[in-house]
Amino acid sequence: MCTNGINTTQFKNNIEQIDEAIALTRRWVHRAYHSADDGGQAKTASLLQKSQSLLDEVRALLSEAADTVEEEADTSSGVSVNLV
């Protein structure tokens, strides 16, 4: 559905693609964390672990944004659907 010049389905898919890229990056950070931790680099491991947490927060916000796209499209379309 296109609302206010935005195809909401495509926009939601775009947000999901960003989330997938962040998920991949998080996986790489996780691997780097284990390398640092196994190598006895405690400070580096700690920073990488914090990075993982921040990436998890980003993914949660992206998930919320994807849900909000549909909610806003439904409320701003001016169309209401009633069961008859």
N, C-alpha and C positions, 0 to 999 in steps of 0.2 A: 504494500500500500504506500502511496506517495502522499506525504503530508508536509505542507509548508515547503515544498520544493525538495524534500528529502525522501528518498525511497527507504522506508524504515527497515525493510527486510535486508537490503544491501548494507545499510548502516550498522545493523546488528551483526551481520556477518563480518563486517570490517572490524568491529570491536572484538569479536571472537577470534579473528586472525591475529590481532595484537596480543590477545591473551595466550594464544598458542605459542607465539614467539617468546613471550615472557616465561612461559612454562619451560621451554627449551633452555632459555638462559638460566633459569633457576636450577635446572638439572646440571648444567655445566658448572655453576657455582657450587653446587652440592659435591660434585666430584672433586673440584679444586679444594673444597673444605677438607674432604677426607685425605687428600694428598698432603695438605699442610699439617693436618692433625697427626697423621701417621709419621710425618717427617719431623715432628717435634717443634713445629713452628706455631706456638700457642697463640701469639698475637695475631698472626695472619689468619689462623683458623677461626679465632674469635670474630674478626672482622668479616670473614666470609660467612660465618654463621649468622651474623647480624644482617648481612646482605640478603641471605635467604629469607629471613623474616620480613624484610622490607619488600622483597619480590612477592611474597605471599600476600602482603597487604595490598600491593598493586593489583594482583589477580582478583582479590576480593572486591576491590573498587570497580574493576572492569566488569565483573559479573553483575554488580549492582547497576552499573551504567547500561549494560545490555538489557536488563529487566526494565529499567526506567525508560529506555527508548520506546518500548512498546506501550508503556503506561501513558507517556506523554503523547504519543501518536493517537491513542484512543481518546484522550481527553481533549486534544486540540483539533480533532478532525471535524467536530461539529455534527457528527453522525451518531445517532443512537440506534441501537438494535433492540427491538422488543419482541418477546415471544408472543405469538398470537394463538 
